[in-house]
Amino acid sequence: MTISKLGVIWNPSKIDESVLRDAVADVFGDDVLWWETSAEDPGRGMAAEAAEAGCEVVLAVGGDGTVRAVAEALAGTEVHLGIVPQGTGNLLARNLGVPLDDIPAALARVRDGEPQRIDIGWVEFGDERRAFTVMVGFGVDAQMLVETDDDLKDRAGWLAYVEAMGRALAGTTMTDMTLTLDDDAPASVRGHTMLVGNCGMVQGGIRLLPDAVLDDGLLDLLLVSADGALQWLDTVRSVVWDNGIRRMLGGGEAVSTESTRHVAARRIVAELAEPQQFEVDGEEVGEVSGFTATVQPEALTVR
């Protein structure tokens, strides 16, 4: 598809400028607007400028943080988002099937791909409101699997995730919380990890949120309450087998177990008895005592 005007927002800590400019020129020519992210602004302000400048497509070149910031500014507009993944997790790119470790292929995907409308999540905590494209949460969250040793994954397969969960176990603390889904009555629950996401696949093809779909108008929630070695083994089985390998072989809905609970809603409110370290698309934002997550259906167009 022809792109009338392209903007590129790139993270200079992730890629060499000359390499990127040459690759973009090979696919799109030289009539391109450029913005460089900074520590103070990871991309939101630049994306707003690109939209005001009339860009039809804005490329986010960097990791999940850059993609999140650009997506936040483009949500609700008609400007399309393109992704050239250059981070560690590249989680939205993985869930969209964008080529990894291949800049020309990712650029060609933006040029030739059909536009796709996807949902975007919004999370409020304290005085802040942020968009998220992948997931938010606390506890032994997505980093439990995202940071799993790649060499060990190559050698040991899913056992690498058992090792990662074992390392994470020492740092978990159970907490009481009140959970409200949509218009349901508040419910008292207990756990050490909660993930709320718009898509659920992380590195290694493991799906933490196996029912999450990018355009279904829902957010998916995983609550983990494993306490002790046996329940951690139950969690591993749930993530790797019940909601991983078994689903790839035969489908079916997400399986909740004694230590893992899967639900979906349009609005999720969590009030925590004790403050917890919170993450938004892999970025630590400090401790929160509660948060509200909502979905904005089909708010973002991706290429």
MIDOSE-1310 file (N, C-alpha, C; in nm, 2 decimals, decimal comma, always signed):
residues 303
mtis	+0,08/-0,12/+0,00/+0,00/+0,00/+0,00/+0,09/+0,12/+0,00; +0,05/+0,23/-0,07/+0,12/+0,35/-0,08/+0,11/+0,43/+0,05; +0,22/+0,48/+0,10/+0,22/+0,56/+0,22/+0,26/+0,70/+0,17; +0,16/+0,80/+0,19/+0,19/+0,93/+0,14/+0,29/+1,01/+0,22
klgv	+0,29/+0,99/+0,35/+0,39/+1,06/+0,44/+0,43/+0,97/+0,56; +0,56/+0,95/+0,58/+0,61/+0,86/+0,68/+0,69/+0,94/+0,78; +0,66/+0,91/+0,91/+0,74/+0,96/+1,02/+0,82/+0,85/+1,09; +0,94/+0,87/+1,13/+1,02/+0,77/+1,20/+1,05/+0,82/+1,34
iwnp	+1,02/+0,75/+1,44/+1,06/+0,78/+1,58/+1,15/+0,67/+1,63; +1,27/+0,70/+1,66/+1,37/+0,60/+1,69/+1,44/+0,63/+1,82; +1,48/+0,52/+1,88/+1,55/+0,52/+2,01/+1,70/+0,51/+1,98; +1,78/+0,61/+2,00/+1,92/+0,60/+1,96/+2,00/+0,50/+2,05
skid	+1,95/+0,46/+2,16/+2,02/+0,36/+2,24/+2,00/+0,22/+2,18; +1,91/+0,20/+2,08/+1,88/+0,07/+2,04/+1,94/+0,04/+1,90; +1,97/+0,14/+1,82/+2,01/+0,11/+1,68/+2,10/+0,23/+1,63; +2,19/+0,20/+1,55/+2,28/+0,30/+1,48/+2,20/+0,38/+1,38
esvl	+2,21/+0,51/+1,39/+2,13/+0,60/+1,31/+2,16/+0,57/+1,16; +2,28/+0,56/+1,12/+2,31/+0,54/+0,97/+2,25/+0,41/+0,92; +2,26/+0,31/+1,00/+2,20/+0,18/+0,96/+2,05/+0,19/+0,94; +1,98/+0,26/+1,03/+1,84/+0,27/+1,02/+1,80/+0,36/+0,90
rdav	+1,87/+0,47/+0,88/+1,84/+0,56/+0,77/+1,86/+0,49/+0,64; +1,96/+0,42/+0,62/+1,99/+0,35/+0,50/+1,88/+0,25/+0,47; +1,84/+0,17/+0,58/+1,73/+0,07/+0,56/+1,60/+0,13/+0,52; +1,56/+0,25/+0,59/+1,44/+0,32/+0,56/+1,44/+0,37/+0,42
advf	+1,55/+0,43/+0,38/+1,56/+0,48/+0,24/+1,55/+0,38/+0,14; +1,60/+0,26/+0,16/+1,59/+0,15/+0,06/+1,44/+0,11/+0,04; +1,36/+0,12/+0,15/+1,22/+0,07/+0,14/+1,12/+0,19/+0,10; +1,15/+0,31/+0,16/+1,05/+0,42/+0,15/+1,11/+0,54/+0,08
gddv	+1,24/+0,54/+0,04/+1,29/+0,66/-0,02/+1,34/+0,76/+0,09; +1,36/+0,89/+0,04/+1,42/+0,99/+0,13/+1,32/+1,08/+0,19; +1,20/+1,08/+0,14/+1,10/+1,18/+0,19/+1,03/+1,13/+0,32; +1,11/+1,14/+0,43/+1,07/+1,09/+0,56/+1,10/+1,19/+0,66
lwwe	+1,01/+1,20/+0,76/+1,04/+1,29/+0,87/+1,09/+1,21/+0,99; +1,19/+1,27/+1,06/+1,26/+1,19/+1,17/+1,25/+1,26/+1,30; +1,23/+1,18/+1,41/+1,24/+1,22/+1,54/+1,32/+1,13/+1,63; +1,40/+1,18/+1,72/+1,48/+1,10/+1,81/+1,43/+1,10/+1,95
tsae	+1,41/+0,99/+2,01/+1,36/+0,99/+2,15/+1,46/+1,04/+2,25; +1,42/+1,07/+2,37/+1,51/+1,11/+2,47/+1,47/+1,05/+2,60; +1,56/+1,07/+2,70/+1,53/+1,01/+2,83/+1,40/+1,08/+2,89; +1,38/+1,21/+2,86/+1,27/+1,28/+2,91/+1,14/+1,24/+2,84
dpgr	+1,15/+1,21/+2,71/+1,03/+1,17/+2,63/+1,06/+1,05/+2,54; +1,01/+0,93/+2,58/+1,04/+0,81/+2,50/+0,97/+0,80/+2,37; +0,89/+0,90/+2,33/+0,83/+0,90/+2,21/+0,69/+0,96/+2,19; +0,62/+0,99/+2,31/+0,49/+1,03/+2,30/+0,48/+1,17/+2,23
gmaa	+0,56/+1,26/+2,28/+0,56/+1,40/+2,22/+0,59/+1,40/+2,07; +0,69/+1,31/+2,04/+0,73/+1,31/+1,89/+0,62/+1,25/+1,81; +0,55/+1,15/+1,86/+0,44/+1,09/+1,79/+0,32/+1,19/+1,77; +0,30/+1,28/+1,87/+0,20/+1,38/+1,85/+0,24/+1,48/+1,75
eaae	+0,37/+1,52/+1,74/+0,42/+1,61/+1,64/+0,41/+1,54/+1,50; +0,43/+1,41/+1,49/+0,42/+1,35/+1,36/+0,28/+1,35/+1,31; +0,19/+1,33/+1,41/+0,04/+1,33/+1,37/+0,01/+1,47/+1,32; +0,05/+1,57/+1,39/+0,02/+1,71/+1,35/+0,08/+1,75/+1,22
agce	+0,20/+1,68/+1,19/+0,27/+1,71/+1,06/+0,21/+1,64/+0,95; +0,10/+1,56/+0,97/+0,03/+1,49/+0,86/+0,08/+1,36/+0,82; +0,16/+1,30/+0,91/+0,22/+1,16/+0,88/+0,10/+1,06/+0,87; +0,10/+0,98/+0,77/+0,00/+0,88/+0,76/+0,04/+0,76/+0,84
vvla	+0,17/+0,73/+0,85/+0,22/+0,62/+0,92/+0,34/+0,67/+1,01; +0,34/+0,62/+1,13/+0,46/+0,66/+1,22/+0,53/+0,53/+1,26; +0,65/+0,52/+1,23/+0,73/+0,40/+1,27/+0,79/+0,42/+1,41; +0,77/+0,32/+1,50/+0,83/+0,32/+1,63/+0,95/+0,22/+1,62
vggd	+1,07/+0,27/+1,63/+1,19/+0,19/+1,62/+1,26/+0,19/+1,75; +1,25/+0,08/+1,82/+1,30/+0,06/+1,96/+1,24/-0,06/+2,03; +1,24/-0,05/+2,16/+1,18/-0,16/+2,24/+1,04/-0,13/+2,27; +0,99/-0,21/+2,37/+0,85/-0,20/+2,41/+0,81/-0,06/+2,46
gtvr	+0,91/+0,00/+2,53/+0,88/+0,13/+2,59/+0,86/+0,24/+2,48; +0,94/+0,23/+2,37/+0,92/+0,32/+2,26/+0,78/+0,30/+2,19; +0,75/+0,17/+2,17/+0,63/+0,13/+2,10/+0,51/+0,18/+2,19; +0,52/+0,16/+2,32/+0,41/+0,20/+2,41/+0,38/+0,35/+2,40
avae	+0,49/+0,43/+2,41/+0,48/+0,57/+2,41/+0,42/+0,63/+2,28; +0,47/+0,57/+2,17/+0,41/+0,62/+2,04/+0,27/+0,58/+2,02; +0,23/+0,45/+2,06/+0,10/+0,41/+2,06/+0,00/+0,49/+2,14; +0,05/+0,54/+2,26/-0,03/+0,62/+2,35/-0,07/+0,75/+2,27
alag	+0,02/+0,81/+2,20/-0,01/+0,93/+2,13/-0,10/+0,91/+2,01; -0,09/+0,79/+1,95/-0,17/+0,77/+1,82/-0,31/+0,71/+1,85; -0,33/+0,66/+1,97/-0,46/+0,60/+2,01/-0,57/+0,70/+1,98; -0,67/+0,65/+1,91/-0,79/+0,74/+1,88/-0,77/+0,82/+1,76
tevh	-0,66/+0,82/+1,69/-0,64/+0,89/+1,57/-0,64/+0,80/+1,45; -0,63/+0,85/+1,33/-0,63/+0,77/+1,21/-0,49/+0,75/+1,16; -0,39/+0,79/+1,24/-0,25/+0,77/+1,20/-0,21/+0,62/+1,23; -0,15/+0,56/+1,14/-0,11/+0,42/+1,16/+0,02/+0,40/+1,23
lgiv	+0,03/+0,29/+1,31/+0,16/+0,26/+1,38/+0,23/+0,15/+1,30; +0,36/+0,17/+1,27/+0,44/+0,07/+1,22/+0,55/+0,04/+1,33; +0,60/-0,09/+1,33/+0,69/-0,13/+1,44/+0,82/-0,19/+1,37; +0,94/-0,14/+1,41/+1,06/-0,20/+1,38/+1,12/-0,24/+1,51
pqgt	+1,10/-0,37/+1,56/+1,14/-0,41/+1,69/+1,29/-0,41/+1,71; +1,34/-0,34/+1,82/+1,48/-0,33/+1,85/+1,51/-0,35/+1,99; +1,41/-0,40/+2,07/+1,43/-0,42/+2,21/+1,46/-0,56/+2,25; +1,45/-0,59/+2,38/+1,47/-0,73/+2,43/+1,35/-0,82/+2,42
gnll	+1,23/-0,76/+2,47/+1,11/-0,84/+2,46/+1,04/-0,83/+2,33; +1,02/-0,71/+2,28/+0,95/-0,68/+2,16/+0,81/-0,75/+2,16; +0,74/-0,74/+2,27/+0,62/-0,82/+2,29/+0,51/-0,79/+2,20; +0,48/-0,66/+2,17/+0,37/-0,63/+2,08/+0,40/-0,68/+1,94
arnl	+0,53/-0,66/+1,90/+0,57/-0,71/+1,77/+0,56/-0,86/+1,76; +0,59/-0,93/+1,86/+0,57/-1,08/+1,86/+0,43/-1,12/+1,84; +0,34/-1,05/+1,92/+0,20/-1,09/+1,91/+0,14/-1,05/+1,78; +0,20/-0,95/+1,71/+0,15/-0,91/+1,57/+0,22/-0,99/+1,46
gvpl	+0,32/-1,07/+1,49/+0,39/-1,14/+1,39/+0,49/-1,06/+1,31; +0,53/-0,95/+1,37/+0,63/-0,86/+1,30/+0,77/-0,93/+1,30; +0,84/-0,93/+1,19/+0,97/-1,00/+1,19/+1,06/-0,94/+1,29; +1,13/-1,02/+1,36/+1,23/-0,98/+1,46/+1,37/-0,99/+1,40
ddip	+1,46/-0,91/+1,45/+1,60/-0,92/+1,41/+1,62/-0,91/+1,25; +1,53/-0,84/+1,19/+1,54/-0,83/+1,04/+1,47/-0,69/+1,00; +1,55/-0,59/+1,01/+1,50/-0,45/+0,98/+1,43/-0,44/+0,85; +1,50/-0,48/+0,74/+1,43/-0,47/+0,61/+1,30/-0,55/+0,60
aala	+1,29/-0,66/+0,66/+1,16/-0,74/+0,66/+1,06/-0,67/+0,74; +1,09/-0,61/+0,85/+1,00/-0,53/+0,93/+0,95/-0,41/+0,86; +1,04/-0,34/+0,79/+1,00/-0,22/+0,71/+0,91/-0,26/+0,59; +0,94/-0,37/+0,53/+0,86/-0,42/+0,42/+0,72/-0,46/+0,47
rvrd	+0,71/-0,51/+0,59/+0,58/-0,55/+0,65/+0,50/-0,42/+0,67; +0,56/-0,31/+0,71/+0,49/-0,19/+0,73/+0,44/-0,14/+0,59; +0,52/-0,15/+0,49/+0,49/-0,10/+0,36/+0,38/-0,18/+0,29; +0,39/-0,31/+0,30/+0,30/-0,40/+0,23/+0,18/-0,45/+0,31
gepq	+0,19/-0,44/+0,44/+0,08/-0,50/+0,53/-0,05/-0,43/+0,52; -0,15/-0,51/+0,54/-0,29/-0,45/+0,55/-0,31/-0,39/+0,69; -0,37/-0,27/+0,70/-0,39/-0,21/+0,83/-0,48/-0,30/+0,92; -0,45/-0,30/+1,04/-0,53/-0,38/+1,14/-0,57/-0,30/+1,26
ridi	-0,69/-0,29/+1,29/-0,74/-0,22/+1,41/-0,72/-0,31/+1,53; -0,66/-0,26/+1,64/-0,65/-0,33/+1,76/-0,69/-0,25/+1,88; -0,72/-0,32/+1,99/-0,76/-0,25/+2,11/-0,63/-0,19/+2,18; -0,65/-0,10/+2,27/-0,54/-0,05/+2,36/-0,59/-0,04/+2,50
gwve	-0,51/-0,07/+2,59/-0,55/-0,06/+2,73/-0,50/+0,07/+2,80; -0,57/+0,11/+2,90/-0,54/+0,23/+2,98/-0,54/+0,19/+3,12; -0,44/+0,23/+3,20/-0,43/+0,20/+3,34/-0,41/+0,33/+3,42; -0,48/+0,35/+3,52/-0,48/+0,46/+3,61/-0,43/+0,42/+3,75
fgde	-0,33/+0,49/+3,80/-0,28/+0,46/+3,94/-0,23/+0,59/+3,99; -0,26/+0,62/+4,11/-0,23/+0,75/+4,17/-0,29/+0,86/+4,08; -0,20/+0,96/+4,04/-0,24/+1,07/+3,96/-0,21/+1,04/+3,81; -0,17/+0,92/+3,78/-0,12/+0,89/+3,64/-0,22/+0,81/+3,56
rraf	-0,22/+0,83/+3,43/-0,29/+0,75/+3,34/-0,21/+0,72/+3,22; -0,19/+0,59/+3,19/-0,10/+0,55/+3,08/-0,16/+0,45/+3,00; -0,13/+0,45/+2,87/-0,17/+0,34/+2,78/-0,08/+0,22/+2,79; -0,13/+0,11/+2,76/-0,05/-0,01/+2,74/-0,09/-0,09/+2,62
tvmv	+0,00/-0,15/+2,56/-0,03/-0,23/+2,44/-0,02/-0,38/+2,47; +0,05/-0,42/+2,57/+0,08/-0,56/+2,60/+0,01/-0,59/+2,74; +0,08/-0,56/+2,85/+0,03/-0,60/+2,98/+0,08/-0,51/+3,09; +0,01/-0,50/+3,20/+0,05/-0,43/+3,32/+0,04/-0,53/+3,44
gfgv	+0,10/-0,50/+3,55/+0,08/-0,58/+3,66/+0,19/-0,57/+3,77; +0,18/-0,66/+3,86/+0,28/-0,66/+3,97/+0,31/-0,81/+4,01; +0,42/-0,83/+4,09/+0,46/-0,96/+4,13/+0,55/-1,02/+4,04; +0,55/-1,15/+4,03/+0,64/-1,23/+3,94/+0,58/-1,22/+3,80
daqm	+0,58/-1,10/+3,75/+0,50/-1,07/+3,63/+0,57/-1,13/+3,50; +0,54/-1,06/+3,39/+0,59/-1,11/+3,26/+0,74/-1,12/+3,26; +0,81/-1,05/+3,35/+0,96/-1,06/+3,35/+1,00/-1,20/+3,39; +0,92/-1,27/+3,46/+0,95/-1,40/+3,51/+0,99/-1,49/+3,39
lvet	+0,92/-1,47/+3,28/+0,94/-1,55/+3,16/+1,02/-1,47/+3,05; +1,00/-1,34/+3,05/+1,07/-1,26/+2,95/+1,22/-1,26/+2,97; +1,26/-1,26/+3,10/+1,40/-1,26/+3,13/+1,46/-1,40/+3,15; +1,39/-1,50/+3,11/+1,44/-1,64/+3,12/+1,57/-1,65/+3,03
dddl	+1,67/-1,72/+3,08/+1,80/-1,73/+3,01/+1,78/-1,79/+2,87; +1,82/-1,72/+2,77/+1,80/-1,77/+2,63/+1,88/-1,89/+2,60; +2,00/-1,90/+2,65/+2,08/-2,02/+2,63/+2,02/-2,14/+2,69; +1,97/-2,12/+2,81/+1,90/-2,23/+2,88/+1,78/-2,28/+2,81
kdra	+1,70/-2,18/+2,75/+1,58/-2,21/+2,67/+1,62/-2,30/+2,55; +1,73/-2,26/+2,49/+1,78/-2,34/+2,37/+1,81/-2,48/+2,41; +1,87/-2,50/+2,53/+1,92/-2,63/+2,57/+1,81/-2,71/+2,64; +1,73/-2,65/+2,72/+1,64/-2,72/+2,80/+1,49/-2,70/+2,77
gwla	+1,46/-2,61/+2,67/+1,32/-2,59/+2,64/+1,24/-2,54/+2,76; +1,12/-2,60/+2,78/+1,03/-2,54/+2,88/+1,08/-2,55/+3,02; +1,18/-2,64/+3,04/+1,24/-2,65/+3,18/+1,31/-2,52/+3,22; +1,35/-2,44/+3,12/+1,41/-2,31/+3,15/+1,31/-2,22/+3,22
yvea	+1,18/-2,24/+3,19/+1,08/-2,16/+3,26/+1,06/-2,20/+3,41; +1,08/-2,33/+3,43/+1,07/-2,38/+3,57/+1,19/-2,32/+3,65; +1,30/-2,31/+3,59/+1,42/-2,25/+3,65/+1,39/-2,10/+3,68; +1,33/-2,03/+3,59/+1,30/-1,89/+3,61/+1,20/-1,87/+3,72
mgra	+1,10/-1,95/+3,72/+1,00/-1,94/+3,83/+1,06/-1,98/+3,96; +1,15/-2,07/+3,97/+1,22/-2,11/+4,09/+1,29/-1,99/+4,15; +1,36/-1,92/+4,06/+1,44/-1,80/+4,10/+1,35/-1,69/+4,15; +1,23/-1,68/+4,09/+1,14/-1,58/+4,13/+1,07/-1,60/+4,26
lagt	+1,05/-1,73/+4,29/+0,98/-1,77/+4,41/+1,03/-1,70/+4,54; +1,16/-1,69/+4,55/+1,22/-1,63/+4,67/+1,17/-1,49/+4,70; +1,14/-1,42/+4,59/+1,10/-1,28/+4,61/+0,95/-1,25/+4,61; +0,87/-1,35/+4,62/+0,73/-1,33/+4,61/+0,67/-1,31/+4,75
tmtd	+0,57/-1,22/+4,76/+0,50/-1,20/+4,89/+0,35/-1,20/+4,86; +0,27/-1,28/+4,93/+0,13/-1,29/+4,91/+0,07/-1,16/+4,97; -0,04/-1,11/+4,91/-0,11/-0,99/+4,96/-0,26/-1,01/+4,93; -0,34/-0,95/+5,02/-0,48/-0,95/+5,01/-0,52/-0,83/+4,91
mtlt	-0,62/-0,85/+4,84/-0,67/-0,75/+4,75/-0,82/-0,76/+4,72; -0,88/-0,65/+4,68/-1,02/-0,65/+4,64/-1,02/-0,63/+4,49; -1,09/-0,72/+4,42/-1,10/-0,72/+4,28/-1,24/-0,69/+4,23; -1,26/-0,60/+4,14/-1,39/-0,57/+4,08/-1,38/-0,58/+3,93
lddd	-1,46/-0,66/+3,87/-1,47/-0,68/+3,73/-1,60/-0,62/+3,67; -1,58/-0,52/+3,58/-1,70/-0,46/+3,52/-1,79/-0,41/+3,63; -1,92/-0,46/+3,62/-2,02/-0,41/+3,72/-2,05/-0,52/+3,82; -1,96/-0,62/+3,83/-1,98/-0,72/+3,94/-1,95/-0,66/+4,08
apas	-1,99/-0,73/+4,18/-1,96/-0,69/+4,31/-1,82/-0,72/+4,34; -1,75/-0,63/+4,43/-1,61/-0,65/+4,46/-1,59/-0,79/+4,53; -1,48/-0,85/+4,50/-1,45/-0,98/+4,56/-1,31/-0,97/+4,62; -1,30/-1,04/+4,74/-1,17/-1,05/+4,81/-1,09/-1,17/+4,76
vrgh	-0,97/-1,14/+4,72/-0,88/-1,24/+4,66/-0,75/-1,23/+4,73; -0,66/-1,33/+4,70/-0,53/-1,32/+4,76/-0,43/-1,38/+4,66; -0,32/-1,31/+4,64/-0,22/-1,36/+4,55/-0,09/-1,28/+4,56; +0,01/-1,32/+4,48/+0,13/-1,24/+4,47/+0,16/-1,19/+4,34
tmlv	+0,09/-1,23/+4,23/+0,11/-1,18/+4,10/-0,02/-1,16/+4,03; -0,03/-1,04/+3,97/-0,15/-1,01/+3,88/-0,10/-0,95/+3,76; -0,15/-1,00/+3,64/-0,13/-0,95/+3,51/-0,26/-0,92/+3,44; -0,26/-0,80/+3,38/-0,38/-0,76/+3,30/-0,32/-0,72/+3,17
gncg	-0,38/-0,79/+3,06/-0,32/-0,76/+2,93/-0,41/-0,76/+2,82; -0,36/-0,70/+2,71/-0,44/-0,70/+2,58/-0,39/-0,81/+2,49; -0,27/-0,86/+2,51/-0,22/-0,98/+2,44/-0,13/-1,05/+2,53; -0,11/-1,18/+2,51/-0,05/-1,26/+2,61/+0,08/-1,34/+2,58
mvqg	+0,13/-1,33/+2,46/+0,25/-1,41/+2,43/+0,38/-1,34/+2,47; +0,47/-1,41/+2,53/+0,60/-1,35/+2,57/+0,71/-1,44/+2,49; +0,83/-1,41/+2,53/+0,94/-1,48/+2,46/+0,92/-1,63/+2,47; +0,97/-1,71/+2,38/+0,96/-1,85/+2,38/+0,83/-1,90/+2,33
girl	+0,74/-1,81/+2,29/+0,60/-1,86/+2,25/+0,51/-1,89/+2,36; +0,55/-1,87/+2,48/+0,47/-1,90/+2,60/+0,36/-1,79/+2,61; +0,23/-1,84/+2,63/+0,12/-1,74/+2,65/+0,08/-1,73/+2,79; +0,12/-1,62/+2,86/+0,07/-1,60/+2,99/-0,08/-1,58/+3,00
lpda	-0,13/-1,51/+2,90/-0,27/-1,48/+2,89/-0,32/-1,55/+2,76; -0,35/-1,68/+2,77/-0,38/-1,76/+2,65/-0,51/-1,72/+2,57; -0,60/-1,65/+2,64/-0,73/-1,62/+2,57/-0,72/-1,47/+2,52; -0,61/-1,40/+2,55/-0,61/-1,26/+2,51/-0,60/-1,25/+2,36
vldd	-0,69/-1,16/+2,31/-0,69/-1,13/+2,16/-0,68/-0,98/+2,15; -0,61/-0,93/+2,05/-0,58/-0,79/+2,03/-0,70/-0,71/+2,00; -0,80/-0,77/+1,94/-0,92/-0,69/+1,90/-1,05/-0,74/+1,94; -1,05/-0,80/+2,06/-1,18/-0,85/+2,11/-1,26/-0,76/+2,21
glld	-1,20/-0,64/+2,23/-1,27/-0,55/+2,32/-1,27/-0,59/+2,47; -1,17/-0,68/+2,51/-1,16/-0,72/+2,65/-1,02/-0,72/+2,69; -1,00/-0,71/+2,82/-0,87/-0,73/+2,89/-0,87/-0,86/+2,96; -0,76/-0,93/+2,95/-0,75/-1,06/+3,02/-0,67/-1,05/+3,15
lllv	-0,71/-1,12/+3,25/-0,64/-1,11/+3,38/-0,59/-1,25/+3,42; -0,47/-1,25/+3,47/-0,41/-1,37/+3,54/-0,38/-1,34/+3,68; -0,43/-1,41/+3,77/-0,40/-1,40/+3,92/-0,33/-1,53/+3,96; -0,20/-1,51/+4,01/-0,13/-1,63/+4,06/-0,12/-1,62/+4,21
sadg	-0,15/-1,73/+4,27/-0,15/-1,74/+4,42/-0,07/-1,86/+4,47; +0,03/-1,91/+4,39/+0,11/-2,02/+4,42/+0,18/-1,99/+4,55; +0,18/-2,09/+4,65/+0,24/-2,07/+4,78/+0,30/-2,21/+4,81; +0,43/-2,22/+4,79/+0,50/-2,34/+4,82/+0,54/-2,42/+4,69
alqw	+0,62/-2,51/+4,70/+0,68/-2,58/+4,59/+0,57/-2,65/+4,50; +0,48/-2,72/+4,57/+0,38/-2,80/+4,50/+0,29/-2,70/+4,41; +0,25/-2,59/+4,47/+0,16/-2,50/+4,40/+0,24/-2,43/+4,28; +0,37/-2,41/+4,31/+0,45/-2,36/+4,20/+0,46/-2,45/+4,08
ldtv	+0,47/-2,58/+4,11/+0,47/-2,68/+4,00/+0,33/-2,68/+3,93; +0,23/-2,66/+4,01/+0,09/-2,65/+3,95/+0,09/-2,53/+3,85; +0,15/-2,42/+3,89/+0,16/-2,30/+3,81/+0,23/-2,32/+3,68; +0,35/-2,39/+3,70/+0,43/-2,42/+3,58/+0,35/-2,51/+3,48
rsvv	+0,28/-2,61/+3,54/+0,20/-2,70/+3,45/+0,09/-2,62/+3,38; +0,03/-2,53/+3,45/-0,08/-2,45/+3,39/-0,02/-2,36/+3,28; +0,09/-2,29/+3,30/+0,14/-2,20/+3,20/+0,20/-2,28/+3,08; +0,28/-2,38/+3,11/+0,36/-2,45/+3,00/+0,27/-2,55/+2,93
wdng	+0,19/-2,63/+3,01/+0,12/-2,74/+2,95/-0,02/-2,70/+2,92; -0,11/-2,68/+3,02/-0,25/-2,66/+3,00/-0,28/-2,54/+2,91; -0,21/-2,43/+2,93/-0,23/-2,31/+2,85/-0,13/-2,28/+2,75; -0,04/-2,38/+2,73/+0,07/-2,36/+2,63/+0,06/-2,47/+2,53
irrm	+0,14/-2,58/+2,56/+0,15/-2,69/+2,46/+0,01/-2,75/+2,43; -0,07/-2,78/+2,53/-0,20/-2,85/+2,50/-0,29/-2,76/+2,42; -0,29/-2,63/+2,44/-0,37/-2,54/+2,36/-0,32/-2,54/+2,21; -0,19/-2,54/+2,19/-0,14/-2,54/+2,06/-0,18/-2,66/+1,98
lggg	-0,19/-2,77/+2,06/-0,23/-2,90/+1,99/-0,38/-2,91/+1,97; -0,46/-2,87/+2,07/-0,60/-2,89/+2,05/-0,69/-2,78/+2,08; -0,64/-2,66/+2,11/-0,72/-2,54/+2,14/-0,79/-2,55/+2,28; -0,91/-2,49/+2,29/-0,98/-2,49/+2,41/-0,95/-2,36/+2,49
eavs	-1,04/-2,33/+2,59/-1,02/-2,21/+2,66/-0,91/-2,22/+2,77; -0,87/-2,10/+2,82/-0,77/-2,10/+2,93/-0,82/-2,18/+3,05; -0,73/-2,25/+3,11/-0,76/-2,34/+3,22/-0,71/-2,27/+3,35; -0,80/-2,25/+3,45/-0,77/-2,20/+3,58/-0,74/-2,32/+3,67
test	-0,65/-2,31/+3,76/-0,61/-2,41/+3,85/-0,62/-2,36/+4,00; -0,57/-2,44/+4,09/-0,57/-2,40/+4,23/-0,48/-2,28/+4,25; -0,38/-2,26/+4,17/-0,29/-2,15/+4,19/-0,29/-2,05/+4,08; -0,37/-2,07/+3,98/-0,38/-1,97/+3,87/-0,53/-1,95/+3,83
rhva	-0,57/-1,82/+3,82/-0,70/-1,79/+3,78/-0,70/-1,70/+3,66; -0,79/-1,74/+3,56/-0,80/-1,66/+3,43/-0,94/-1,60/+3,42; -0,95/-1,47/+3,40/-1,08/-1,41/+3,37/-1,06/-1,30/+3,27; -1,17/-1,24/+3,22/-1,17/-1,14/+3,12/-1,27/-1,03/+3,16
arri	-1,25/-0,91/+3,13/-1,34/-0,80/+3,16/-1,30/-0,68/+3,07; -1,40/-0,58/+3,07/-1,37/-0,45/+3,00/-1,30/-0,35/+3,10; -1,33/-0,37/+3,23/-1,28/-0,28/+3,33/-1,24/-0,36/+3,45; -1,12/-0,34/+3,50/-1,07/-0,42/+3,62/-1,02/-0,32/+3,72
vael	-1,07/-0,33/+3,84/-1,02/-0,24/+3,95/-0,96/-0,33/+4,06; -0,84/-0,30/+4,10/-0,77/-0,38/+4,20/-0,73/-0,28/+4,31; -0,77/-0,31/+4,44/-0,72/-0,24/+4,55/-0,64/-0,33/+4,64; -0,52/-0,29/+4,67/-0,42/-0,38/+4,73/-0,40/-0,34/+4,88
aepq	-0,39/-0,45/+4,97/-0,37/-0,43/+5,11/-0,24/-0,37/+5,14; -0,14/-0,40/+5,05/+0,00/-0,36/+5,07/+0,05/-0,31/+4,93; +0,12/-0,19/+4,93/+0,17/-0,14/+4,80/+0,26/-0,25/+4,73; +0,26/-0,25/+4,60/+0,34/-0,34/+4,52/+0,41/-0,27/+4,41
qfev	+0,53/-0,32/+4,37/+0,60/-0,26/+4,26/+0,52/-0,30/+4,13; +0,49/-0,20/+4,05/+0,40/-0,21/+3,93/+0,48/-0,19/+3,80; +0,44/-0,26/+3,70/+0,50/-0,24/+3,57/+0,39/-0,21/+3,46; +0,43/-0,13/+3,37/+0,35/-0,10/+3,25/+0,43/-0,14/+3,12
dgee	+0,38/-0,24/+3,05/+0,46/-0,29/+2,94/+0,61/-0,31/+2,97; +0,64/-0,37/+3,08/+0,77/-0,40/+3,12/+0,85/-0,29/+3,18; +0,79/-0,17/+3,20/+0,86/-0,05/+3,26/+0,82/-0,04/+3,40; +0,91/-0,04/+3,50/+0,88/-0,02/+3,64/+0,84/+0,12/+3,66
vgev	+0,72/+0,14/+3,73/+0,67/+0,27/+3,76/+0,66/+0,30/+3,91; +0,72/+0,22/+3,99/+0,71/+0,23/+4,13/+0,60/+0,16/+4,20; +0,58/+0,18/+4,33/+0,48/+0,11/+4,40/+0,34/+0,17/+4,38; +0,24/+0,08/+4,38/+0,10/+0,13/+4,37/+0,02/+0,06/+4,48
sgft	-0,09/+0,13/+4,53/-0,18/+0,06/+4,62/-0,31/+0,02/+4,56; -0,32/+0,04/+4,43/-0,43/+0,00/+4,35/-0,42/+0,06/+4,21; -0,51/+0,00/+4,12/-0,51/+0,05/+3,99/-0,64/+0,02/+3,92; -0,67/+0,09/+3,82/-0,79/+0,06/+3,73/-0,74/+0,05/+3,59
atvq	-0,78/-0,06/+3,53/-0,74/-0,09/+3,39/-0,87/-0,10/+3,30; -0,87/-0,03/+3,19/-0,99/-0,03/+3,10/-0,94/-0,05/+2,96; -1,03/-0,09/+2,87/-0,99/-0,12/+2,73/-1,06/-0,02/+2,65; -0,99/+0,03/+2,55/-1,04/+0,12/+2,44/-1,04/+0,04/+2,31
peal	-1,16/-0,01/+2,28/-1,17/-0,10/+2,16/-1,13/-0,04/+2,03; -1,05/-0,11/+1,95/-1,01/-0,07/+1,82/-0,96/+0,07/+1,81; -0,88/+0,11/+1,91/-0,83/+0,25/+1,92/-0,71/+0,28/+1,84; -0,64/+0,17/+1,79/-0,51/+0,19/+1,73/-0,51/+0,11/+1,60
tvr	-0,46/+0,17/+1,49/-0,44/+0,10/+1,36/-0,29/+0,07/+1,35; -0,26/-0,06/+1,33/-0,12/-0,10/+1,31/-0,10/-0,16/+1,17; +0,03/-0,14/+1,12/+0,06/-0,19/+0,99/+0,16/-0,31/+1,00
